[in-house]
């Protein structure tokens, strides 16, 4: 059993109410989301590279 199995699952954050946001705020929000998506993609690339390194090390 992993220690993570004992921790309660975190709930997903509630979606923002977009109806009350101005066009400028919505465009800013899109920029924030795009930046977060780019950050996540970089982490995924790093993890994939680490996995490939580990796989090649253990296949020898």
PQR file of N, CA, C, O and H, with PARSE charges and radii, in Angstrom:
ATOM      1  N   UNK A   1       0.854  -1.179   0.000 -0.4000 1.5000
ATOM      2  CA  UNK A   1       0.000   0.000   0.000 -0.0000 2.0000
ATOM      3  C   UNK A   1       0.895   1.236   0.000  0.5500 1.7000
ATOM      4  O   UNK A   1       1.899   1.285   0.711 -0.5500 1.4000
ATOM      5  N   UNK A   2       0.537   2.196  -0.774 -0.4000 1.5000
ATOM      6  CA  UNK A   2       1.293   3.423  -0.897 -0.0000 2.0000
ATOM      7  C   UNK A   2       0.733   4.471   0.058  0.5500 1.7000
ATOM      8  O   UNK A   2      -0.461   4.455   0.355 -0.5500 1.4000
ATOM      9  H   UNK A   2      -0.278   2.156  -1.351  0.4000 1.0000
ATOM     10  N   UNK A   3       1.572   5.377   0.539 -0.4000 1.5000
ATOM     11  CA  UNK A   3       1.114   6.427   1.455 -0.0000 2.0000
ATOM     12  C   UNK A   3       0.080   7.324   0.785  0.5500 1.7000
ATOM     13  O   UNK A   3      -0.806   7.862   1.449 -0.5500 1.4000
ATOM     14  H   UNK A   3       2.542   5.390   0.297  0.4000 1.0000
ATOM     15  N   UNK A   4       0.196   7.483  -0.534 -0.4000 1.5000
ATOM     16  CA  UNK A   4      -0.779   8.307  -1.254 -0.0000 2.0000
ATOM     17  C   UNK A   4      -2.181   7.711  -1.200  0.5500 1.7000
ATOM     18  O   UNK A   4      -3.173   8.431  -1.308 -0.5500 1.4000
ATOM     19  H   UNK A   4       0.916   7.046  -1.073  0.4000 1.0000
ATOM     20  N   UNK A   5      -2.257   6.386  -1.031 -0.4000 1.5000
ATOM     21  CA  UNK A   5      -3.562   5.737  -0.955 -0.0000 2.0000
ATOM     22  C   UNK A   5      -4.312   6.127   0.310  0.5500 1.7000
ATOM     23  O   UNK A   5      -5.540   6.055   0.349 -0.5500 1.4000
ATOM     24  H   UNK A   5      -1.451   5.801  -0.943  0.4000 1.0000
ATOM     25  N   UNK A   6      -3.592   6.534   1.337 -0.4000 1.5000
ATOM     26  CA  UNK A   6      -4.218   6.871   2.609 -0.0000 2.0000
ATOM     27  C   UNK A   6      -4.713   8.311   2.657  0.5500 1.7000
ATOM     28  O   UNK A   6      -5.576   8.649   3.467 -0.5500 1.4000
ATOM     29  H   UNK A   6      -2.594   6.592   1.306  0.4000 1.0000
ATOM     30  N   UNK A   7      -4.168   9.156   1.791 -0.4000 1.5000
ATOM     31  CA  UNK A   7      -4.570  10.555   1.793 -0.0000 2.0000
ATOM     32  C   UNK A   7      -5.905  10.719   1.066  0.5500 1.7000
ATOM     33  O   UNK A   7      -6.159  10.059   0.059 -0.5500 1.4000
ATOM     34  H   UNK A   7      -3.467   8.881   1.133  0.4000 1.0000
ATOM     35  N   UNK A   8      -6.753  11.606   1.588 -0.4000 1.5000
ATOM     36  CA  UNK A   8      -8.036  11.823   0.898 -0.0000 2.0000
ATOM     37  C   UNK A   8      -7.806  12.456  -0.471  0.5500 1.7000
ATOM     38  O   UNK A   8      -6.879  13.243  -0.665 -0.5500 1.4000
ATOM     39  H   UNK A   8      -6.546  12.143   2.407  0.4000 1.0000
ATOM     40  N   UNK A   9      -8.659  12.097  -1.397 -0.4000 1.5000
ATOM     41  CA  UNK A   9      -8.568  12.647  -2.752 -0.0000 2.0000
ATOM     42  C   UNK A   9      -8.930  14.126  -2.712  0.5500 1.7000
ATOM     43  O   UNK A   9      -9.875  14.531  -2.035 -0.5500 1.4000
ATOM     44  H   UNK A   9      -9.412  11.458  -1.239  0.4000 1.0000
ATOM     45  N   UNK A  10      -8.167  14.919  -3.444 -0.4000 1.5000
ATOM     46  CA  UNK A  10      -8.468  16.340  -3.519 -0.0000 2.0000
ATOM     47  C   UNK A  10      -9.580  16.541  -4.532  0.5500 1.7000
ATOM     48  O   UNK A  10      -9.578  15.951  -5.613 -0.5500 1.4000
ATOM     49  H   UNK A  10      -7.399  14.590  -3.994  0.4000 1.0000
ATOM     50  N   UNK A  11     -10.524  17.381  -4.162 -0.4000 1.5000
ATOM     51  CA  UNK A  11     -11.628  17.676  -5.069 -0.0000 2.0000
ATOM     52  C   UNK A  11     -11.144  18.636  -6.146  0.5500 1.7000
ATOM     53  O   UNK A  11     -10.272  19.474  -5.915 -0.5500 1.4000
ATOM     54  H   UNK A  11     -10.526  17.861  -3.284  0.4000 1.0000
ATOM     55  N   UNK A  12     -11.726  18.493  -7.316 -0.4000 1.5000
ATOM     56  CA  UNK A  12     -11.409  19.420  -8.393 -0.0000 2.0000
ATOM     57  C   UNK A  12     -11.962  20.789  -8.018  0.5500 1.7000
ATOM     58  O   UNK A  12     -13.037  20.889  -7.425 -0.5500 1.4000
ATOM     59  H   UNK A  12     -12.434  17.812  -7.503  0.4000 1.0000
ATOM     60  N   UNK A  13     -11.228  21.843  -8.362 -0.4000 1.5000
ATOM     61  CA  UNK A  13     -11.740  23.184  -8.055 -0.0000 2.0000
ATOM     62  C   UNK A  13     -13.011  23.474  -8.843  0.5500 1.7000
ATOM     63  O   UNK A  13     -13.199  22.994  -9.961 -0.5500 1.4000
ATOM     64  H   UNK A  13     -10.355  21.762  -8.844  0.4000 1.0000
ATOM     65  N   UNK A  14     -13.855  24.254  -8.244 -0.4000 1.5000
ATOM     66  CA  UNK A  14     -15.094  24.645  -8.918 -0.0000 2.0000
ATOM     67  C   UNK A  14     -14.751  25.529 -10.116  0.5500 1.7000
ATOM     68  O   UNK A  14     -13.853  26.366 -10.027 -0.5500 1.4000
ATOM     69  H   UNK A  14     -13.703  24.645  -7.336  0.4000 1.0000
ATOM     70  N   UNK A  15     -15.453  25.353 -11.228 -0.4000 1.5000
ATOM     71  CA  UNK A  15     -15.199  26.214 -12.387 -0.0000 2.0000
ATOM     72  C   UNK A  15     -15.541  27.668 -12.069  0.5500 1.7000
ATOM     73  O   UNK A  15     -16.462  27.956 -11.305 -0.5500 1.4000
ATOM     74  H   UNK A  15     -16.182  24.673 -11.300  0.4000 1.0000
ATOM     75  N   UNK A  16     -14.775  28.572 -12.673 -0.4000 1.5000
ATOM     76  CA  UNK A  16     -15.054  29.997 -12.480 -0.0000 2.0000
ATOM     77  C   UNK A  16     -16.363  30.356 -13.173  0.5500 1.7000
ATOM     78  O   UNK A  16     -16.733  29.768 -14.188 -0.5500 1.4000
ATOM     79  H   UNK A  16     -14.027  28.338 -13.294  0.4000 1.0000
ATOM     80  N   UNK A  17     -17.046  31.329 -12.601 -0.4000 1.5000
ATOM     81  CA  UNK A  17     -18.259  31.846 -13.224 -0.0000 2.0000
ATOM     82  C   UNK A  17     -17.828  32.828 -14.314  0.5500 1.7000
ATOM     83  O   UNK A  17     -17.483  33.975 -14.030 -0.5500 1.4000
ATOM     84  H   UNK A  17     -16.745  31.806 -11.776  0.4000 1.0000
ATOM     85  N   UNK A  18     -17.853  32.369 -15.541 -0.4000 1.5000
ATOM     86  CA  UNK A  18     -17.374  33.178 -16.657 -0.0000 2.0000
ATOM     87  C   UNK A  18     -18.354  34.277 -17.049  0.5500 1.7000
ATOM     88  O   UNK A  18     -17.972  35.255 -17.692 -0.5500 1.4000
ATOM     89  H   UNK A  18     -18.133  31.438 -15.771  0.4000 1.0000
ATOM     90  N   UNK A  19     -19.605  34.118 -16.666 -0.4000 1.5000
ATOM     91  CA  UNK A  19     -20.631  35.089 -17.056 -0.0000 2.0000
ATOM     92  C   UNK A  19     -20.384  36.467 -16.461  0.5500 1.7000
ATOM     93  O   UNK A  19     -20.777  37.473 -17.052 -0.5500 1.4000
ATOM     94  H   UNK A  19     -19.916  33.324 -16.144  0.4000 1.0000
ATOM     95  N   UNK A  20     -19.745  36.528 -15.311 -0.4000 1.5000
ATOM     96  CA  UNK A  20     -19.545  37.815 -14.644 -0.0000 2.0000
ATOM     97  C   UNK A  20     -18.209  38.457 -15.009  0.5500 1.7000
ATOM     98  O   UNK A  20     -17.912  39.565 -14.563 -0.5500 1.4000
ATOM     99  H   UNK A  20     -19.426  35.711 -14.831  0.4000 1.0000
ATOM    100  N   UNK A  21     -17.405  37.770 -15.814 -0.4000 1.5000
ATOM    101  CA  UNK A  21     -16.087  38.289 -16.171 -0.0000 2.0000
ATOM    102  C   UNK A  21     -16.173  39.148 -17.430  0.5500 1.7000
ATOM    103  O   UNK A  21     -16.943  38.858 -18.345 -0.5500 1.4000
ATOM    104  H   UNK A  21     -17.646  36.870 -16.177  0.4000 1.0000
ATOM    105  N   UNK A  22     -15.370  40.208 -17.458 -0.4000 1.5000
ATOM    106  CA  UNK A  22     -15.320  41.070 -18.640 -0.0000 2.0000
ATOM    107  C   UNK A  22     -14.535  40.376 -19.752  0.5500 1.7000
ATOM    108  O   UNK A  22     -13.867  39.367 -19.523 -0.5500 1.4000
ATOM    109  H   UNK A  22     -14.744  40.444 -16.714  0.4000 1.0000
ATOM    110  N   UNK A  23     -14.628  40.926 -20.940 -0.4000 1.5000
ATOM    111  CA  UNK A  23     -13.892  40.367 -22.075 -0.0000 2.0000
ATOM    112  C   UNK A  23     -12.393  40.397 -21.788  0.5500 1.7000
ATOM    113  O   UNK A  23     -11.684  39.434 -22.078 -0.5500 1.4000
ATOM    114  H   UNK A  23     -15.171  41.744 -21.126  0.4000 1.0000
ATOM    115  N   UNK A  24     -11.911  41.501 -21.217 -0.4000 1.5000
ATOM    116  CA  UNK A  24     -10.492  41.608 -20.890 -0.0000 2.0000
ATOM    117  C   UNK A  24     -10.088  40.554 -19.865  0.5500 1.7000
ATOM    118  O   UNK A  24      -9.032  39.933 -19.987 -0.5500 1.4000
ATOM    119  H   UNK A  24     -12.487  42.283 -20.981  0.4000 1.0000
ATOM    120  N   UNK A  25     -10.925  40.358 -18.863 -0.4000 1.5000
ATOM    121  CA  UNK A  25     -10.636  39.356 -17.838 -0.0000 2.0000
ATOM    122  C   UNK A  25     -10.664  37.951 -18.427  0.5500 1.7000
ATOM    123  O   UNK A  25      -9.857  37.100 -18.053 -0.5500 1.4000
ATOM    124  H   UNK A  25     -11.783  40.863 -18.764  0.4000 1.0000
ATOM    125  N   UNK A  26     -11.585  37.711 -19.340 -0.4000 1.5000
ATOM    126  CA  UNK A  26     -11.652  36.400 -19.987 -0.0000 2.0000
ATOM    127  C   UNK A  26     -10.400  36.140 -20.831  0.5500 1.7000
ATOM    128  O   UNK A  26      -9.858  35.035 -20.818 -0.5500 1.4000
ATOM    129  H   UNK A  26     -12.241  38.403 -19.644  0.4000 1.0000
ATOM    130  N   UNK A  27      -9.949  37.155 -21.559 -0.4000 1.5000
ATOM    131  CA  UNK A  27      -8.724  37.002 -22.352 -0.0000 2.0000
ATOM    132  C   UNK A  27      -7.511  36.767 -21.453  0.5500 1.7000
ATOM    133  O   UNK A  27      -6.634  35.969 -21.785 -0.5500 1.4000
ATOM    134  H   UNK A  27     -10.390  38.052 -21.570  0.4000 1.0000
ATOM    135  N   UNK A  28      -7.463  37.449 -20.333 -0.4000 1.5000
ATOM    136  CA  UNK A  28      -6.382  37.240 -19.367 -0.0000 2.0000
ATOM    137  C   UNK A  28      -6.443  35.823 -18.795  0.5500 1.7000
ATOM    138  O   UNK A  28      -5.414  35.171 -18.616 -0.5500 1.4000
ATOM    139  H   UNK A  28      -8.175  38.096 -20.062  0.4000 1.0000
ATOM    140  N   UNK A  29      -7.637  35.362 -18.517 -0.4000 1.5000
ATOM    141  CA  UNK A  29      -7.834  34.012 -17.988 -0.0000 2.0000
ATOM    142  C   UNK A  29      -7.375  32.966 -19.007  0.5500 1.7000
ATOM    143  O   UNK A  29      -6.752  31.970 -18.639 -0.5500 1.4000
ATOM    144  H   UNK A  29      -8.473  35.891 -18.662  0.4000 1.0000
ATOM    145  N   UNK A  30      -7.679  33.191 -20.271 -0.4000 1.5000
ATOM    146  CA  UNK A  30      -7.213  32.287 -21.328 -0.0000 2.0000
ATOM    147  C   UNK A  30      -5.687  32.242 -21.330  0.5500 1.7000
ATOM    148  O   UNK A  30      -5.097  31.167 -21.436 -0.5500 1.4000
ATOM    149  H   UNK A  30      -8.184  34.001 -20.570  0.4000 1.0000
ATOM    150  N   UNK A  31      -5.051  33.397 -21.213 -0.4000 1.5000
ATOM    151  CA  UNK A  31      -3.594  33.442 -21.168 -0.0000 2.0000
ATOM    152  C   UNK A  31      -3.032  32.658 -19.993  0.5500 1.7000
ATOM    153  O   UNK A  31      -2.035  31.949 -20.134 -0.5500 1.4000
ATOM    154  H   UNK A  31      -5.531  34.270 -21.127  0.4000 1.0000
ATOM    155  N   UNK A  32      -3.672  32.783 -18.831 -0.4000 1.5000
ATOM    156  CA  UNK A  32      -3.237  32.037 -17.648 -0.0000 2.0000
ATOM    157  C   UNK A  32      -3.372  30.536 -17.875  0.5500 1.7000
ATOM    158  O   UNK A  32      -2.482  29.761 -17.523 -0.5500 1.4000
ATOM    159  H   UNK A  32      -4.482  33.359 -18.716  0.4000 1.0000
ATOM    160  N   UNK A  33      -4.491  30.136 -18.466 -0.4000 1.5000
ATOM    161  CA  UNK A  33      -4.709  28.712 -18.733 -0.0000 2.0000
ATOM    162  C   UNK A  33      -3.704  28.179 -19.750  0.5500 1.7000
ATOM    163  O   UNK A  33      -3.181  27.076 -19.589 -0.5500 1.4000
ATOM    164  H   UNK A  33      -5.214  30.765 -18.752  0.4000 1.0000
ATOM    165  N   UNK A  34      -3.434  28.957 -20.790 -0.4000 1.5000
ATOM    166  CA  UNK A  34      -2.456  28.526 -21.796 -0.0000 2.0000
ATOM    167  C   UNK A  34      -1.063  28.395 -21.184  0.5500 1.7000
ATOM    168  O   UNK A  34      -0.321  27.473 -21.521 -0.5500 1.4000
ATOM    169  H   UNK A  34      -3.858  29.853 -20.921  0.4000 1.0000
ATOM    170  N   UNK A  35      -0.707  29.312 -20.288 -0.4000 1.5000
ATOM    171  CA  UNK A  35       0.590  29.228 -19.612 -0.0000 2.0000
ATOM    172  C   UNK A  35       0.655  27.982 -18.737  0.5500 1.7000
ATOM    173  O   UNK A  35       1.687  27.312 -18.685 -0.5500 1.4000
ATOM    174  H   UNK A  35      -1.310  30.062 -20.014  0.4000 1.0000
ATOM    175  N   UNK A  36      -0.418  27.675 -18.062 -0.4000 1.5000
ATOM    176  CA  UNK A  36      -0.457  26.478 -17.212 -0.0000 2.0000
ATOM    177  C   UNK A  36      -0.374  25.209 -18.057  0.5500 1.7000
ATOM    178  O   UNK A  36       0.302  24.253 -17.678 -0.5500 1.4000
ATOM    179  H   UNK A  36      -1.256  28.219 -18.104  0.4000 1.0000
ATOM    180  N   UNK A  37      -1.056  25.199 -19.193 -0.4000 1.5000
ATOM    181  CA  UNK A  37      -0.989  24.044 -20.093 -0.0000 2.0000
ATOM    182  C   UNK A  37       0.443  23.856 -20.584  0.5500 1.7000
ATOM    183  O   UNK A  37       0.933  22.728 -20.630 -0.5500 1.4000
ATOM    184  H   UNK A  37      -1.606  25.976 -19.501  0.4000 1.0000
ATOM    185  N   UNK A  38       1.114  24.934 -20.949 -0.4000 1.5000
ATOM    186  CA  UNK A  38       2.503  24.841 -21.408 -0.0000 2.0000
ATOM    187  C   UNK A  38       3.398  24.308 -20.292  0.5500 1.7000
ATOM    188  O   UNK A  38       4.286  23.494 -20.546 -0.5500 1.4000
ATOM    189  H   UNK A  38       0.715  25.850 -20.911  0.4000 1.0000
ATOM    190  N   UNK A  39       3.174  24.757 -19.073 -0.4000 1.5000
ATOM    191  CA  UNK A  39       3.966  24.289 -17.932 -0.0000 2.0000
ATOM    192  C   UNK A  39       3.763  22.796 -17.711  0.5500 1.7000
ATOM    193  O   UNK A  39       4.721  22.066 -17.453 -0.5500 1.4000
ATOM    194  H   UNK A  39       2.452  25.418 -18.866  0.4000 1.0000
ATOM    195  N   UNK A  40       2.523  22.346 -17.812 -0.4000 1.5000
ATOM    196  CA  UNK A  40       2.219  20.925 -17.628 -0.0000 2.0000
ATOM    197  C   UNK A  40       2.871  20.102 -18.732  0.5500 1.7000
ATOM    198  O   UNK A  40       3.402  19.024 -18.468 -0.5500 1.4000
ATOM    199  H   UNK A  40       1.746  22.938 -18.021  0.4000 1.0000
ATOM    200  N   UNK A  41       2.836  20.595 -19.953 -0.4000 1.5000
ATOM    201  CA  UNK A  41       3.464  19.869 -21.068 -0.0000 2.0000
ATOM    202  C   UNK A  41       4.971  19.723 -20.853  0.5500 1.7000
ATOM    203  O   UNK A  41       5.542  18.685 -21.185 -0.5500 1.4000
ATOM    204  H   UNK A  41       2.404  21.471 -20.167  0.4000 1.0000
ATOM    205  N   UNK A  42       5.615  20.747 -20.305 -0.4000 1.5000
ATOM    206  CA  UNK A  42       7.048  20.667 -20.023 -0.0000 2.0000
ATOM    207  C   UNK A  42       7.338  19.629 -18.942  0.5500 1.7000
ATOM    208  O   UNK A  42       8.320  18.894 -19.038 -0.5500 1.4000
ATOM    209  H   UNK A  42       5.151  21.590 -20.036  0.4000 1.0000
ATOM    210  N   UNK A  43       6.501  19.564 -17.927 -0.4000 1.5000
ATOM    211  CA  UNK A  43       6.684  18.564 -16.870 -0.0000 2.0000
ATOM    212  C   UNK A  43       6.502  17.164 -17.445  0.5500 1.7000
ATOM    213  O   UNK A  43       7.247  16.246 -17.102 -0.5500 1.4000
ATOM    214  H   UNK A  43       5.703  20.162 -17.850  0.4000 1.0000
ATOM    215  N   UNK A  44       5.514  17.002 -18.314 -0.4000 1.5000
ATOM    216  CA  UNK A  44       5.286  15.697 -18.952 -0.0000 2.0000
ATOM    217  C   UNK A  44       6.515  15.294 -19.762  0.5500 1.7000
ATOM    218  O   UNK A  44       6.954  14.147 -19.685 -0.5500 1.4000
ATOM    219  H   UNK A  44       4.909  17.747 -18.593  0.4000 1.0000
ATOM    220  N   UNK A  45       7.078  16.227 -20.542 -0.4000 1.5000
ATOM    221  CA  UNK A  45       8.275  15.923 -21.333 -0.0000 2.0000
ATOM    222  C   UNK A  45       9.427  15.488 -20.435  0.5500 1.7000
ATOM    223  O   UNK A  45      10.135  14.530 -20.747 -0.5500 1.4000
ATOM    224  H   UNK A  45       6.721  17.159 -20.605  0.4000 1.0000
ATOM    225  N   UNK A  46       9.615  16.188 -19.326 -0.4000 1.5000
ATOM    226  CA  UNK A  46      10.702  15.849 -18.404 -0.0000 2.0000
ATOM    227  C   UNK A  46      10.493  14.465 -17.803  0.5500 1.7000
ATOM    228  O   UNK A  46      11.442  13.693 -17.668 -0.5500 1.4000
ATOM    229  H   UNK A  46       9.040  16.966 -19.073  0.4000 1.0000
ATOM    230  N   UNK A  47       9.262  14.155 -17.446 -0.4000 1.5000
ATOM    231  CA  UNK A  47       8.969  12.844 -16.863 -0.0000 2.0000
ATOM    232  C   UNK A  47       9.137  11.733 -17.900  0.5500 1.7000
ATOM    233  O   UNK A  47       9.616  10.647 -17.577 -0.5500 1.4000
ATOM    234  H   UNK A  47       8.491  14.783 -17.556  0.4000 1.0000
ATOM    235  N   UNK A  48       8.743  12.005 -19.138 -0.4000 1.5000
ATOM    236  CA  UNK A  48       8.929  11.005 -20.192 -0.0000 2.0000
ATOM    237  C   UNK A  48      10.414  10.750 -20.435  0.5500 1.7000
ATOM    238  O   UNK A  48      10.822   9.607 -20.645 -0.5500 1.4000
ATOM    239  H   UNK A  48       8.354  12.887 -19.400  0.4000 1.0000
ATOM    240  N   UNK A  49      11.221  11.807 -20.408 -0.4000 1.5000
ATOM    241  CA  UNK A  49      12.664  11.647 -20.598 -0.0000 2.0000
ATOM    242  C   UNK A  49      13.266  10.843 -19.452  0.5500 1.7000
ATOM    243  O   UNK A  49      14.122   9.986 -19.672 -0.5500 1.4000
ATOM    244  H   UNK A  49      10.890  12.735 -20.238  0.4000 1.0000
ATOM    245  N   UNK A  50      12.820  11.117 -18.233 -0.4000 1.5000
ATOM    246  CA  UNK A  50      13.320  10.368 -17.079 -0.0000 2.0000
ATOM    247  C   UNK A  50      12.920   8.903 -17.183  0.5500 1.7000
ATOM    248  O   UNK A  50      13.711   8.018 -16.858 -0.5500 1.4000
ATOM    249  H   UNK A  50      12.124  11.813 -18.055  0.4000 1.0000
ATOM    250  N   UNK A  51      11.709   8.647 -17.632 -0.4000 1.5000
ATOM    251  CA  UNK A  51      11.245   7.266 -17.794 -0.0000 2.0000
ATOM    252  C   UNK A  51      12.077   6.545 -18.855  0.5500 1.7000
ATOM    253  O   UNK A  51      12.480   5.398 -18.661 -0.5500 1.4000
ATOM    254  H   UNK A  51      11.067   9.367 -17.896  0.4000 1.0000
ATOM    255  N   UNK A  52      12.330   7.220 -19.973 -0.4000 1.5000
ATOM    256  CA  UNK A  52      13.134   6.606 -21.033 -0.0000 2.0000
ATOM    257  C   UNK A  52      14.545   6.296 -20.540  0.5500 1.7000
ATOM    258  O   UNK A  52      15.107   5.250 -20.867 -0.5500 1.4000
ATOM    259  H   UNK A  52      12.002   8.152 -20.131  0.4000 1.0000
ATOM    260  N   UNK A  53      15.112   7.203 -19.758 -0.4000 1.5000
ATOM    261  CA  UNK A  53      16.447   6.961 -19.206 -0.0000 2.0000
ATOM    262  C   UNK A  53      16.444   5.759 -18.283  0.5500 1.7000
ATOM    263  O   UNK A  53      17.338   4.915 -18.346 -0.5500 1.4000
ATOM    264  H   UNK A  53      14.656   8.053 -19.493  0.4000 1.0000
ATOM    265  N   UNK A  54      15.447   5.682 -17.434 -0.4000 1.5000
ATOM    266  CA  UNK A  54      15.350   4.550 -16.509 -0.0000 2.0000
ATOM    267  C   UNK A  54      15.123   3.253 -17.274  0.5500 1.7000
ATOM    268  O   UNK A  54      15.730   2.230 -16.961 -0.5500 1.4000
ATOM    269  H   UNK A  54      14.720   6.368 -17.383  0.4000 1.0000
ATOM    270  N   UNK A  55      14.252   3.295 -18.272 -0.4000 1.5000
ATOM    271  CA  UNK A  55      13.984   2.091 -19.072 -0.0000 2.0000
ATOM    272  C   UNK A  55      15.252   1.603 -19.767  0.5500 1.7000
ATOM    273  O   UNK A  55      15.537   0.406 -19.771 -0.5500 1.4000
ATOM    274  H   UNK A  55      13.758   4.126 -18.526  0.4000 1.0000
ATOM    275  N   UNK A  56      16.014   2.526 -20.355 -0.4000 1.5000
ATOM    276  CA  UNK A  56      17.230   2.110 -21.059 -0.0000 2.0000
ATOM    277  C   UNK A  56      18.289   1.613 -20.080  0.5500 1.7000
ATOM    278  O   UNK A  56      19.060   0.715 -20.418 -0.5500 1.4000
ATOM    279  H   UNK A  56      15.783   3.499 -20.352  0.4000 1.0000
ATOM    280  N   UNK A  57      18.341   2.173 -18.885 -0.4000 1.5000
ATOM    281  CA  UNK A  57      19.305   1.724 -17.880 -0.0000 2.0000
ATOM    282  C   UNK A  57      19.000   0.305 -17.419  0.5500 1.7000
ATOM    283  O   UNK A  57      19.906  -0.518 -17.292 -0.5500 1.4000
ATOM    284  H   UNK A  57      17.714   2.902 -18.610  0.4000 1.0000
ATOM    285  N   UNK A  58      17.729   0.019 -17.171 -0.4000 1.5000
ATOM    286  CA  UNK A  58      17.361  -1.284 -16.632 -0.0000 2.0000
ATOM    287  C   UNK A  58      17.265  -2.367 -17.707  0.5500 1.7000
ATOM    288  O   UNK A  58      17.201  -3.549 -17.369 -0.5500 1.4000
ATOM    289  H   UNK A  58      16.993   0.688 -17.275  0.4000 1.0000
ATOM    290  N   UNK A  59      17.254  -2.003 -18.975 -0.4000 1.5000
ATOM    291  CA  UNK A  59      17.196  -3.002 -20.047 -0.0000 2.0000
ATOM    292  C   UNK A  59      18.566  -3.582 -20.356  0.5500 1.7000
ATOM    293  O   UNK A  59      18.667  -4.584 -21.065 -0.5500 1.4000
ATOM    294  H   UNK A  59      17.306  -1.042 -19.249  0.4000 1.0000
ATOM    295  N   UNK A  60      19.623  -2.968 -19.835 -0.4000 1.5000
ATOM    296  CA  UNK A  60      20.988  -3.450 -20.114 -0.0000 2.0000
ATOM    297  C   UNK A  60      21.280  -4.734 -19.407  0.5500 1.7000
ATOM    298  O   UNK A  60      22.379  -5.273 -19.535 -0.5500 1.4000
ATOM    299  H   UNK A  60      19.541  -2.154 -19.259  0.4000 1.0000
TER
END
